[in-house]
Amino acid sequence: MNSDPNWSEMARQFQETLTANLQKSVAAMTGANSTLPPVLPSVLMQGLPNARDTFPALQFDPAKLLEIQQDYLRETAALWNSGMVPGEQTPKAPTDKRFASQAWQTSPLSQFSASAYLLNAQALMGMAEAVQGDEKTKARVRFAVEQWLAASAPSNYLALNAEAQKKAIDTQGQSIAQGMQNLMHDIRQGHVSMTDERVFEVGKNVATTEGAVVFENELFQLLEYKALGAKVYEKPFLLVPPCINKFYILDLQPENSLIRYAVEQGHRTFVVSWRNPDESMQGKTWDDYIEHAAIKAIEVTQAITGAETINALGFCVGGTILGTALAVLAARGEKPVASVTLLTSLLDFSDTGVLDIFIDETAVKFREMQMGQGGLLKGQDLASTFSFLRPNDLVWNYVVGNYLKGETPPPFDLLYWNSDSTNLPGPFYAWYLRNTYFENNLVKAGKLKVCGEQVDLGKLDMPAYIYGSREDHIVPIGGAYASTQVLTGTKRFVMGASGHIAGVINPPAKKKRSYWTNDKLPPQHEEWLASAKEHPGSWWTDWSAWLKRQAGKQIAAPKNYGSRKYKAVEPAPGRYVKAKA
């Protein structure tokens, strides 16, 4: 009996079937023409094309399509035939970590399903690459297919997950019972657990560097940290973290705290702790955050220390806020900041990476209509957006572990912080979306008026230290590097290994990763990298040496927090950082 399938018939149906699957994968992301809920959260749906209508017909590069078809049929035939021979290894043996356990290898059915899934995934991704159109359309299709493939993996389903099935048998069903408990717990808390959140408490075992709140208003608290030596540098140091999450990513544990490191290096250190917006802040604007937060923090730091100028650092969105604030002050003829450090920040939004696929006129107008005059962007929407940028690692990995295997994720301070989401005022977010990500107006001299002043980043001529992470998927390395072409003072650009967070939080004592330097700053990052020099270890030491040169002489460390006018309000980390979204 001939068990071979009809390959000519398969070839005839190949393009029609996979094209339909590709269309379905995009529709599944947006909910288009479907009675089922979309795979992605609503905040992501708004950026994908035609989320309410039929996705446009896809056209393919014929040569690429023929190559994909031939490869698919050849590998499908080999996979099918290997399944007819007991004990024979499948030609596409799963190497993906989702299918790496021995349980998948010892179950022929599971191994075959994993191999078939990987083969189909390869074909669908090949078709996504073969789509004809502009780069943004291709990126959107590619993203949608990646999301659908991540969601449809056999590892995500108990009926197909050999490892979860084995654990259920070994534990006599206890893993399934525990998984159900984990599921109910996560439903009650409103998000998938990435770590055992019961282990951590802000102010007790994260955000523990000693300090005090020395100023507060409705937008932020200003923290001052206790000096660890008899002397400090005369120019104080102000950190402006992103307002889309909480400042203690810079102060997780003593051994990986950038804040504590700065204090240890002798800097009198101040940090902005953003308030987690509630309904009372739903009308706050970008101008409010610039005038009454960033600029106010600079003024209070100067007033407390008596320093004519200070050094400042902005991280991620905090860097964009800080850069805008400095441009507003420059327009007023004021230059209170002697040097600026930008960590994984965007001033020029020409290269925004994968986030660009969510931004178009329709998406921006929708947000402006929805919350441009008032409202809140919920923290969980933001958290979901960033998690789905890496769906296998930050979504489905925990679905499988928590629910199918009944595991409790291990304690991890960074993932605890990642789950501690923050809201954003609607008008602030709508302005930011249009004027940075969509229209890139911040780098257009005189285009924007902020706090009543025409913004020109070219007036920022103070020394600048600019850092970017090589594998950053939120602030691409090219986007971080672009600031070197915007600021006009002396600049140093440094690239670190790893991603948006792990690249930044890389203390020297760990002796991990590398960083790259190059004194020349050509127009493009690729040119810079071609002659850059690699150094083992953390970029923190390079930055510390640079900052000390900007910090002036050493003076006696203060004995108390604040000043006569700005007295200590409460111990660090303060109330604002503890408020939940």
C-alpha positions as CSV (number, residue, x, y, z in Angstrom):
1,M,0.0,0.0,0.0
2,N,1.4,3.4,-1.0
3,S,1.2,5.8,2.0
4,D,2.6,8.8,0.2
5,P,0.3,11.8,-0.1
6,N,-0.5,13.3,-3.5
7,W,2.3,15.8,-3.7
8,S,1.1,17.4,-7.0
9,E,-2.3,18.1,-5.3
10,M,-0.4,19.6,-2.3
11,A,1.6,21.8,-4.6
12,R,-1.6,23.0,-6.3
13,Q,-3.2,23.9,-3.0
14,F,0.0,25.3,-1.4
15,Q,-0.3,29.0,-2.4
16,E,-4.1,29.2,-1.7
17,T,-3.8,27.5,1.7
18,L,-0.8,29.4,3.1
19,T,-2.1,32.7,1.7
20,A,-5.4,32.1,3.5
21,N,-3.5,31.3,6.7
22,L,-1.4,34.4,6.3
23,Q,-4.6,36.5,6.0
24,K,-6.1,34.8,9.0
25,S,-3.0,35.4,11.1
26,V,-3.3,39.1,10.4
27,A,-7.0,39.1,11.0
28,A,-6.5,37.2,14.3
29,M,-4.4,40.0,15.5
30,T,-7.0,42.7,14.9
31,G,-10.2,40.9,15.3
32,A,-11.2,41.8,11.7
33,N,-14.1,39.7,10.3
34,S,-14.0,37.5,13.3
35,T,-16.5,36.7,16.1
36,L,-13.5,35.8,18.4
37,P,-11.6,38.3,20.5
38,P,-8.3,39.4,19.0
39,V,-5.1,37.9,20.3
40,L,-3.5,41.3,21.0
41,P,-4.7,43.9,23.5
42,S,-6.7,46.8,22.2
43,V,-3.8,49.2,22.6
44,L,-1.9,47.2,19.9
45,M,-4.9,46.8,17.7
46,Q,-5.2,50.5,17.1
47,G,-1.9,50.6,15.3
48,L,-2.4,47.6,13.0
49,P,-3.9,48.2,9.6
50,N,-7.6,48.0,8.9
51,A,-8.4,46.7,12.4
52,R,-12.1,47.2,11.7
53,D,-12.1,46.2,8.0
54,T,-10.9,43.5,5.8
55,F,-7.1,43.3,5.5
56,P,-6.0,44.2,2.0
57,A,-5.2,41.5,-0.5
58,L,-1.6,40.5,-0.2
59,Q,0.7,40.3,-3.2
60,F,3.9,38.2,-3.2
61,D,7.3,38.2,-5.0
62,P,6.7,35.2,-7.4
63,A,10.3,34.0,-7.3
64,K,10.4,34.0,-3.5
65,L,7.0,32.3,-3.3
66,L,8.1,29.5,-5.7
67,E,11.2,28.9,-3.5
68,I,9.1,28.8,-0.3
69,Q,6.7,26.4,-2.0
70,Q,9.5,24.0,-3.2
71,D,11.2,24.1,0.2
72,Y,8.0,23.5,2.0
73,L,6.9,20.5,-0.1
74,R,10.4,18.9,0.1
75,E,10.5,19.2,3.9
76,T,6.9,18.2,4.3
77,A,7.5,15.0,2.3
78,A,10.6,14.2,4.4
79,L,8.7,14.8,7.6
80,W,5.8,12.7,6.5
81,N,8.0,9.8,5.4
82,S,10.0,9.9,8.6
83,G,6.8,9.4,10.5
84,M,6.2,6.2,8.6
85,V,9.4,4.6,10.0
86,P,9.3,3.8,13.7
87,G,12.3,5.3,15.6
88,E,13.5,7.5,12.8
89,Q,14.5,11.0,13.7
90,T,12.3,13.7,12.0
91,P,14.3,15.8,9.5
92,K,13.2,19.0,11.3
93,A,13.9,17.9,14.9
94,P,12.7,20.6,17.2
95,T,15.6,22.8,18.5
96,D,13.3,25.5,19.8
97,K,13.6,25.8,23.5
98,R,9.8,25.4,23.8
99,F,10.2,21.8,22.7
100,A,13.7,21.1,24.1
101,S,12.7,18.8,27.1
102,Q,13.1,15.1,26.8
103,A,9.3,14.6,27.0
104,W,8.9,16.1,23.6
105,Q,11.7,13.9,22.1
106,T,10.3,10.6,23.6
107,S,6.8,11.1,22.4
108,P,6.5,10.5,18.6
109,L,3.2,12.4,18.3
110,S,4.6,15.4,20.3
111,Q,7.8,15.5,18.3
112,F,5.9,15.3,15.0
113,S,3.5,18.1,16.0
114,A,6.4,20.3,17.1
115,S,8.3,19.6,13.9
116,A,5.2,20.3,11.8
117,Y,4.6,23.5,13.6
118,L,8.1,24.7,13.1
119,L,7.9,23.8,9.4
120,N,4.7,25.7,9.0
121,A,6.0,28.6,10.9
122,Q,9.1,28.8,8.6
123,A,6.8,28.8,5.6
124,L,4.5,31.5,6.9
125,M,7.4,33.7,8.0
126,G,8.9,33.2,4.5
127,M,5.7,34.3,3.0
128,A,5.6,37.4,5.3
129,E,9.0,38.3,4.0
130,A,7.8,37.8,0.4
131,V,4.9,40.2,0.7
132,Q,5.3,43.0,-1.8
133,G,4.7,46.5,-0.5
134,D,6.3,49.3,1.5
135,E,8.5,48.5,4.5
136,K,5.8,49.5,7.0
137,T,3.2,47.2,5.5
138,K,5.7,44.3,5.4
139,A,6.7,45.0,9.1
140,R,3.1,45.0,10.1
141,V,2.4,41.7,8.3
142,R,5.6,40.2,9.8
143,F,4.6,41.3,13.3
144,A,1.1,39.9,13.0
145,V,2.3,36.6,11.7
146,E,4.9,36.4,14.6
147,Q,2.1,37.0,17.1
148,W,-0.2,34.4,15.6
149,L,2.6,31.8,15.5
150,A,3.6,32.5,19.1
151,A,0.0,32.0,20.2
152,S,-0.6,28.9,18.1
153,A,2.4,26.9,19.2
154,P,1.5,23.3,20.4
155,S,3.4,24.0,23.6
156,N,0.7,26.4,24.6
157,Y,-2.0,23.7,24.9
158,L,-2.2,20.9,27.4
159,A,-3.5,18.5,24.8
160,L,-0.3,18.9,22.8
161,N,2.3,19.8,25.4
162,A,4.1,16.5,26.2
163,E,6.1,18.1,29.1
164,A,3.0,19.4,30.8
165,Q,1.3,16.1,30.4
166,K,4.2,14.2,31.9
167,K,4.3,16.6,34.9
168,A,0.5,16.0,35.4
169,I,1.1,12.3,35.5
170,D,4.2,12.5,37.7
171,T,2.3,14.8,40.2
172,Q,-1.0,12.8,40.0
173,G,-2.8,15.8,38.7
174,Q,-1.5,18.3,41.3
175,S,0.2,20.4,38.6
176,I,-3.1,20.9,36.9
177,A,-4.8,21.8,40.1
178,Q,-2.1,24.3,41.0
179,G,-2.2,25.7,37.4
180,M,-5.9,26.4,37.9
181,Q,-5.1,28.2,41.1
182,N,-2.4,30.2,39.4
183,L,-4.9,31.2,36.7
184,M,-7.5,32.4,39.1
185,H,-4.9,34.4,41.0
186,D,-3.7,36.1,37.8
187,I,-7.3,36.8,36.8
188,R,-7.9,38.5,40.1
189,Q,-4.7,40.6,39.9
190,G,-5.3,41.5,36.3
191,H,-2.0,40.3,34.7
192,V,0.1,37.2,34.1
193,S,2.6,36.6,36.9
194,M,6.2,36.9,35.7
195,T,7.6,36.4,39.1
196,D,6.5,35.6,42.7
197,E,5.4,39.1,43.5
198,R,4.7,38.2,47.2
199,V,8.5,38.2,47.8
200,F,9.0,41.9,47.0
201,E,7.9,45.1,48.7
202,V,9.0,48.6,47.5
203,G,11.1,50.2,50.2
204,K,11.8,46.9,52.0
205,N,13.8,44.8,49.5
206,V,13.7,46.9,46.4
207,A,14.3,50.7,46.2
208,T,16.2,50.6,49.5
209,T,19.0,53.1,49.0
210,E,18.8,55.5,52.0
211,G,17.3,58.9,51.3
212,A,14.4,61.2,51.8
213,V,11.7,63.1,49.9
214,V,12.6,66.7,49.8
215,F,9.9,68.1,47.6
216,E,6.6,67.1,46.1
217,N,3.8,68.4,44.0
218,E,1.0,66.7,42.1
219,L,3.3,65.3,39.4
220,F,6.4,64.0,41.2
221,Q,8.4,63.7,44.4
222,L,12.0,64.6,44.5
223,L,14.3,62.2,46.4
224,E,17.6,63.1,47.8
225,Y,20.0,60.3,48.7
226,K,22.3,60.1,51.7
227,A,26.0,60.6,50.9
228,L,28.2,57.6,51.6
229,G,31.4,59.5,52.1
230,A,32.7,62.7,53.8
231,K,32.8,64.6,50.5
232,V,30.6,65.0,47.4
233,Y,31.2,66.8,44.1
234,E,30.0,70.4,44.0
235,K,27.7,69.9,41.1
236,P,24.7,67.8,42.2
237,F,23.4,65.0,40.0
238,L,19.7,64.7,39.0
239,L,18.1,61.6,37.4
240,V,14.9,61.8,35.4
241,P,13.6,58.3,34.9
242,P,10.8,57.4,32.4
243,C,7.2,58.2,33.6
244,I,5.9,55.1,31.8
245,N,7.2,53.0,34.6
246,K,8.7,53.4,38.1
247,F,12.0,54.9,39.0
248,Y,13.3,51.9,41.1
249,I,14.5,50.1,38.0
250,L,17.5,52.3,38.8
251,D,17.5,51.1,42.4
252,L,16.5,47.4,42.5
253,Q,19.0,45.9,44.9
254,P,22.2,47.5,46.4
255,E,24.4,45.4,44.1
256,N,22.6,46.5,40.8
257,S,21.5,50.0,41.7
258,L,22.7,52.8,39.4
259,I,21.5,55.3,42.0
260,R,23.6,53.7,44.8
261,Y,26.5,53.5,42.4
262,A,26.3,57.3,41.6
263,V,26.1,58.0,45.4
264,E,29.2,55.8,45.9
265,Q,31.1,57.7,43.3
266,G,30.6,60.8,45.3
267,H,27.7,62.6,43.6
268,R,25.0,64.3,45.6
269,T,22.2,62.5,44.0
270,F,18.5,63.5,43.4
271,V,15.9,61.4,41.6
272,V,12.5,62.3,40.2
273,S,9.8,59.8,41.4
274,W,6.8,60.2,39.2
275,R,3.3,60.1,40.6
276,N,1.2,57.2,39.3
277,P,-1.6,59.2,37.6
278,D,-5.2,58.7,38.8
279,E,-8.5,60.4,37.6
280,S,-7.4,63.7,39.2
281,M,-4.5,63.9,36.7
282,Q,-6.4,62.9,33.5
283,G,-6.1,66.4,32.0
284,K,-2.3,66.8,32.5
285,T,-0.3,67.7,29.4
286,W,3.2,67.4,28.0
287,D,3.7,71.0,29.0
288,D,2.7,70.2,32.6
289,Y,5.3,67.5,32.8
290,I,8.0,69.8,31.3
291,E,7.3,72.9,33.3
292,H,6.0,71.6,36.6
293,A,8.1,68.4,36.8
294,A,11.4,68.4,34.8
295,I,12.1,72.1,35.1
296,K,10.8,72.2,38.6
297,A,13.1,69.3,39.6
298,I,16.1,71.2,38.2
299,E,15.2,74.4,40.1
300,V,14.6,72.6,43.4
301,T,17.9,70.7,43.1
302,Q,19.7,74.0,42.5
303,A,17.9,75.7,45.4
304,I,18.7,72.9,47.9
305,T,22.4,72.6,46.9
306,G,23.1,76.2,46.1
307,A,24.8,75.0,42.9
308,E,24.7,77.3,39.9
309,T,24.7,74.3,37.5
310,I,23.9,70.7,37.9
311,N,24.5,67.4,36.0
312,A,21.4,65.6,34.8
313,L,20.5,62.2,33.4
314,G,17.4,61.1,31.4
315,F,16.5,57.4,30.9
316,C,14.2,56.3,28.1
317,V,11.2,58.7,28.0
318,G,12.8,60.6,30.8
319,G,15.6,61.5,28.3
320,T,13.0,62.9,25.9
321,I,11.4,64.9,28.7
322,L,14.7,66.1,30.0
323,G,15.9,67.1,26.5
324,T,12.6,69.0,25.9
325,A,12.9,70.8,29.2
326,L,16.5,71.8,28.5
327,A,15.4,73.2,25.1
328,V,12.7,75.2,26.8
329,L,15.2,76.6,29.3
330,A,17.6,77.4,26.5
331,A,14.9,79.4,24.7
332,R,14.5,81.4,27.9
333,G,18.3,82.1,28.0
334,E,18.9,79.7,30.9
335,K,21.4,76.9,31.0
336,P,21.3,75.4,34.5
337,V,22.5,71.9,33.4
338,A,26.3,71.6,32.9
339,S,26.2,68.1,31.3
340,V,23.5,65.7,30.2
341,T,23.5,61.9,30.1
342,L,20.9,60.1,27.9
343,L,20.3,56.4,28.4
344,T,18.4,54.5,25.7
345,S,16.5,57.7,24.8
346,L,15.1,59.1,21.7
347,L,15.3,62.8,20.6
348,D,15.2,62.0,16.9
349,F,12.3,59.6,16.3
350,S,13.3,58.6,12.7
351,D,14.1,55.1,13.9
352,T,11.7,53.7,16.4
353,G,11.9,50.0,15.5
354,V,9.0,47.7,15.9
355,L,6.9,50.3,17.6
356,D,6.5,52.2,14.3
357,I,4.1,49.6,13.0
358,F,1.4,50.8,15.5
359,I,1.7,54.5,14.5
360,D,-0.2,56.1,11.7
361,E,-2.7,58.9,11.2
362,T,-5.7,56.7,12.1
363,A,-4.1,55.4,15.3
364,V,-3.0,58.8,16.4
365,K,-6.3,60.5,15.7
366,F,-8.1,57.7,17.5
367,R,-6.0,58.4,20.6
368,E,-6.5,62.1,20.3
369,M,-10.3,61.7,20.0
370,Q,-10.3,59.1,22.9
371,M,-8.2,60.9,25.4
372,G,-6.6,64.0,23.9
373,Q,-8.8,66.3,26.1
374,G,-8.8,64.1,29.1
375,G,-8.6,60.5,30.3
376,L,-6.0,57.9,31.3
377,L,-4.0,55.4,29.3
378,K,-4.1,52.4,31.7
379,G,-0.8,51.0,32.9
380,Q,-1.8,47.5,32.0
381,D,-2.3,48.5,28.3
382,L,1.3,49.8,28.3
383,A,2.6,46.7,30.0
384,S,0.8,44.5,27.5
385,T,2.2,46.4,24.6
386,F,5.8,45.9,25.7
387,S,5.2,42.3,26.6
388,F,3.8,41.4,23.2
389,L,6.9,42.8,21.6
390,R,8.5,39.6,22.8
391,P,5.5,37.3,23.1
392,N,7.3,34.0,23.6
393,D,9.5,35.2,26.4
394,L,7.2,37.6,28.1
395,V,3.7,36.1,27.5
396,W,3.4,32.5,26.5
397,N,6.4,31.3,28.5
398,Y,4.5,32.3,31.6
399,V,1.1,30.9,30.4
400,V,2.8,27.5,29.9
401,G,4.7,27.6,33.2
402,N,2.0,29.1,35.4
403,Y,-1.1,27.3,34.1
404,L,-0.1,24.2,32.2
405,K,2.7,23.1,34.5
406,G,1.4,24.7,37.7
407,E,4.7,26.4,38.5
408,T,5.3,29.5,40.5
409,P,7.8,31.7,38.7
410,P,11.0,32.3,40.7
411,P,11.6,35.7,42.5
412,F,13.2,38.2,40.1
413,D,13.4,41.9,41.0
414,L,13.5,43.1,37.5
415,L,10.3,41.2,36.5
416,Y,8.6,42.5,39.7
417,W,9.3,46.0,38.5
418,N,8.2,45.1,35.0
419,S,4.8,44.1,36.4
420,D,4.4,47.3,38.5
421,S,2.7,49.3,35.8
422,T,1.9,53.0,35.7
423,N,-0.9,55.0,34.0
424,L,-0.4,58.0,31.8
425,P,-2.6,61.1,31.4
426,G,-4.4,61.0,28.1
427,P,-3.5,64.5,26.8
428,F,0.2,63.9,27.7
429,Y,0.2,60.6,25.8
430,A,-1.7,61.9,22.7
431,W,0.7,64.9,22.3
432,Y,3.7,62.6,22.7
433,L,2.3,60.1,20.2
434,R,1.8,62.7,17.4
435,N,4.7,65.0,18.0
436,T,7.4,62.4,18.5
437,Y,6.6,58.9,17.1
438,F,4.4,60.0,14.3
439,E,5.6,63.5,13.1
440,N,9.1,63.6,14.7
441,N,8.6,67.3,15.4
442,L,11.0,67.5,18.3
443,V,14.1,67.7,16.1
444,K,12.6,70.3,13.7
445,A,13.9,73.6,15.0
446,G,11.1,76.0,15.9
447,K,8.4,73.5,14.8
448,L,7.0,72.9,18.4
449,K,6.0,75.4,21.0
450,V,6.4,73.9,24.5
451,C,5.6,75.9,27.7
452,G,5.3,79.0,25.4
453,E,8.7,78.6,23.9
454,Q,9.9,77.5,20.4
455,V,11.9,74.3,20.9
456,D,15.3,74.0,19.2
457,L,17.4,71.0,20.4
458,G,20.3,72.5,18.5
459,K,20.8,75.0,21.3
460,L,21.8,72.2,23.7
461,D,25.5,72.6,23.6
462,M,26.5,71.2,27.0
463,P,28.7,68.0,27.1
464,A,26.6,64.9,26.5
465,Y,27.1,61.2,27.3
466,I,24.8,59.1,25.1
467,Y,24.2,55.4,25.7
468,G,22.4,52.9,23.5
469,S,21.9,49.1,23.9
470,R,22.8,46.9,21.0
471,E,19.7,44.6,21.2
472,D,17.2,47.2,22.3
473,H,13.8,46.6,20.8
474,I,12.2,49.7,22.3
475,V,14.9,52.3,21.5
476,P,16.8,50.8,18.6
477,I,20.5,51.4,18.7
478,G,20.3,53.6,15.6
479,G,17.6,55.8,17.2
480,A,19.8,56.2,20.4
481,Y,22.8,57.1,18.2
482,A,20.8,59.7,16.3
483,S,21.0,62.1,19.3
484,T,24.7,62.5,18.5
485,Q,23.6,64.4,15.3
486,V,21.1,66.5,17.2
487,L,23.0,67.9,20.2
488,T,25.7,70.4,19.4
489,G,28.1,70.2,22.4
490,T,31.0,67.7,22.9
491,K,29.5,64.2,22.8
492,R,30.5,60.7,23.8
493,F,28.5,57.7,22.5
494,V,28.8,54.3,24.1
495,M,27.0,51.1,23.0
496,G,26.4,48.3,25.5
497,A,25.4,44.7,25.0
498,S,21.9,43.3,25.6
499,G,18.6,45.1,25.6
500,H,16.7,48.1,26.8
501,I,16.9,47.2,30.5
502,A,19.5,44.5,30.9
503,G,22.0,46.6,28.9
504,V,21.5,49.6,31.2
505,I,21.4,47.7,34.5
506,N,24.8,46.1,34.3
507,P,26.9,46.8,37.4
508,P,30.7,46.5,37.1
509,A,30.9,44.0,39.9
510,K,29.1,41.4,37.8
511,K,31.8,41.6,35.1
512,K,29.2,40.8,32.4
513,R,28.8,41.8,28.8
514,S,30.8,44.4,26.9
515,Y,30.6,48.0,25.7
516,W,31.9,49.7,22.6
517,T,33.5,53.2,22.2
518,N,34.6,55.3,19.3
519,D,35.6,59.0,19.6
520,K,34.5,59.7,16.0
521,L,30.8,60.4,15.5
522,P,29.9,59.9,11.8
523,P,26.3,60.4,10.6
524,Q,25.2,56.8,10.8
525,H,25.6,54.2,13.7
526,E,26.8,51.6,11.2
527,E,29.8,53.7,10.4
528,W,30.5,54.4,14.0
529,L,30.3,50.7,14.8
530,A,32.7,49.7,12.0
531,S,35.6,51.2,13.8
532,A,34.4,51.0,17.4
533,K,36.5,49.3,20.1
534,E,35.0,46.6,22.3
535,H,35.7,46.7,26.1
536,P,34.8,43.8,28.4
537,G,32.5,44.6,31.4
538,S,30.1,47.4,32.2
539,W,29.8,50.8,30.6
540,W,29.2,52.2,34.1
541,T,32.9,52.7,34.7
542,D,33.4,54.6,31.5
543,W,30.4,56.8,32.3
544,S,31.5,57.4,35.9
545,A,35.0,58.6,34.7
546,W,33.2,61.0,32.2
547,L,30.8,62.3,34.8
548,K,33.5,63.0,37.4
549,R,35.1,65.3,34.8
550,Q,31.9,67.3,34.7
551,A,31.2,67.4,38.4
552,G,33.7,70.1,39.7
553,K,35.6,70.0,42.9
554,Q,34.8,68.0,46.0
555,I,33.2,69.7,49.0
556,A,31.9,68.5,52.4
557,A,28.9,66.2,52.2
558,P,25.7,67.6,53.6
559,K,24.7,66.5,57.1
560,N,21.0,66.7,56.5
561,Y,18.5,66.2,53.6
562,G,17.1,69.2,51.8
563,S,17.4,72.8,53.0
564,R,15.6,75.3,55.2
565,K,13.0,75.9,52.5
566,Y,12.8,72.3,51.3
567,K,12.7,70.0,54.3
568,A,12.5,66.2,54.3
569,V,8.9,65.1,53.9
570,E,9.3,61.4,54.4
571,P,11.9,58.6,53.9
572,A,12.8,57.4,50.4
573,P,11.4,55.9,48.3
574,G,8.3,57.9,49.2
575,R,4.6,57.4,48.8
576,Y,4.3,58.0,45.0
577,V,6.3,55.0,43.9
578,K,4.1,52.7,46.0
579,A,0.8,53.7,44.3
580,K,-0.5,50.9,42.1
581,A,-2.0,51.5,38.6
